Amino acid sequence: MFIYKVRDWITNFKLKNRLSKRRFRIVLPLIFLLLLVFGLILTGIYVFVPALVTCSELFAEKFCVPTGIFLALLVNFPGYFVAGNLLPILERLPWGASMAVVIVVSGIIYFLLGYFIDEQKNKKLTVGRISKIIVICVFIIFLILLISLL
């Protein structure tokens, strides 16, 4: 009896309809939070399995960190890019507060990216629209870098 229910559920499952109803403004921040929690779980597992180390190279410097921390840093990169350039303005912010700011800013960026994808889903992408999007993104990046120089 249970097998027939599972078979009926699988045959009635329409992937295209389910994916078209998903809102990226909700899905992207949820994926971000799930990867962040998964990174914390991997960091906890690292205590018992020290082989969970990821080595990478950045600016010709090789560094090795636990895989969970590497995943959390990778997922939080947009927050580090934005908030990391804005945090030096605030002097003597505790590490916990700065970490919370980076996580919240990353979540906001993923939400805005999902919102942007949702808005563009039904619109036709032209060369003019693509160039307009690129110009706005470059302007925002330069504005963030300018604020960090102050």
C-alpha positions in Angstrom: 0.0 0.0 0.0 2.8 2.4 1.0 4.7 1.6 -2.2 1.7 2.5 -4.4 1.4 5.9 -2.6 5.1 6.6 -3.2 4.8 5.6 -6.8 1.7 7.9 -7.3 3.5 10.7 -5.6 6.5 10.3 -7.9 4.4 10.1 -11.1 2.3 13.2 -10.0 5.4 15.2 -9.1 5.8 17.9 -11.7 9.2 19.4 -11.4 8.7 22.2 -13.8 5.6 23.5 -12.1 7.3 23.3 -8.7 10.4 25.2 -9.9 8.4 27.9 -11.6 6.5 28.6 -8.4 9.6 28.9 -6.3 10.6 32.5 -5.4 14.3 33.1 -5.6 14.1 35.8 -3.1 13.2 33.1 -0.5 15.2 30.2 -1.9 18.6 32.0 -2.2 18.7 33.2 1.5 17.5 29.8 2.6 20.3 28.1 0.7 22.7 30.6 2.2 21.5 29.8 5.7 21.6 26.0 5.1 25.2 26.2 3.8 26.2 28.4 6.8 24.7 25.8 9.2 26.3 23.0 7.2 29.7 24.8 7.5 29.2 25.1 11.3 28.3 21.3 11.5 31.5 20.5 9.5 33.5 22.7 11.8 32.1 20.7 14.8 32.9 17.4 13.0 36.5 18.6 12.4 37.2 18.1 16.1 36.7 14.4 15.6 37.9 14.1 12.0 41.0 16.3 11.6 41.3 15.3 8.0 38.5 17.7 7.0 41.0 20.4 6.0 40.8 22.5 2.8 43.9 24.2 1.4 43.7 27.1 -1.0 45.8 29.8 -2.4 45.1 33.5 -2.3 47.5 36.2 -3.5 50.3 33.6 -3.8 49.8 32.6 -0.1 48.8 29.0 0.6 46.6 28.6 3.6 44.7 25.6 5.1 41.6 25.9 7.2 38.9 23.4 8.4 36.4 22.7 5.6 33.5 24.1 7.6 35.2 27.4 8.2 36.2 27.5 4.5 32.6 26.9 3.4 31.2 29.5 5.8 33.8 32.1 4.6 33.0 31.3 0.9 29.2 31.6 1.5 29.7 34.9 3.4 32.0 36.4 0.7 29.4 39.1 -0.4 29.0 40.2 3.1 32.8 40.4 3.6 33.1 42.4 0.5 30.4 45.0 1.4 30.6 45.0 5.2 34.3 44.5 5.3 34.8 47.8 3.4 32.3 49.6 5.6 33.3 48.2 9.0 36.6 50.1 9.3 34.5 53.3 9.6 33.1 51.9 12.9 36.0 51.8 15.4 36.3 49.1 18.0 33.4 46.9 17.0 33.5 43.6 18.9 34.2 40.5 16.8 30.7 39.0 17.5 28.9 42.1 16.3 31.1 42.4 13.2 30.4 38.7 12.4 26.7 39.3 12.8 26.9 42.3 10.5 28.7 40.3 7.8 26.1 37.5 8.1 23.1 39.9 7.9 24.6 41.8 5.0 25.3 38.5 3.1 21.7 37.5 3.7 20.4 40.9 2.4 22.6 40.6 -0.7 21.3 37.1 -1.4 17.7 38.3 -0.9 18.3 41.2 -3.3 19.8 38.9 -5.8 16.8 36.6 -5.6 14.5 39.6 -5.9 16.4 40.8 -9.0 16.1 37.3 -10.5 12.4 37.2 -9.7 11.8 40.6 -11.4 13.8 39.6 -14.5 12.2 36.2 -14.9 9.4 37.3 -17.2 11.3 40.1 -19.0 13.2 39.7 -22.2 17.0 40.4 -21.7 18.4 42.7 -24.4 21.9 44.0 -24.9 20.8 47.4 -23.6 19.4 45.9 -20.4 22.5 43.8 -19.8 24.8 46.8 -20.2 22.6 48.8 -17.9 22.8 46.1 -15.2 26.6 45.9 -15.6 27.0 49.7 -15.3 24.9 49.7 -12.1 26.8 46.8 -10.6 30.2 48.4 -11.3 29.0 51.8 -9.9 27.9 50.1 -6.7 31.3 48.3 -6.4 33.2 51.6 -7.0 30.9 53.3 -4.4 31.7 50.7 -1.8 35.5 51.0 -2.5 35.2 54.8 -2.3 33.5 54.6 1.0 36.2 52.2 2.3 38.9 54.8 1.3 37.4 57.5 3.5 
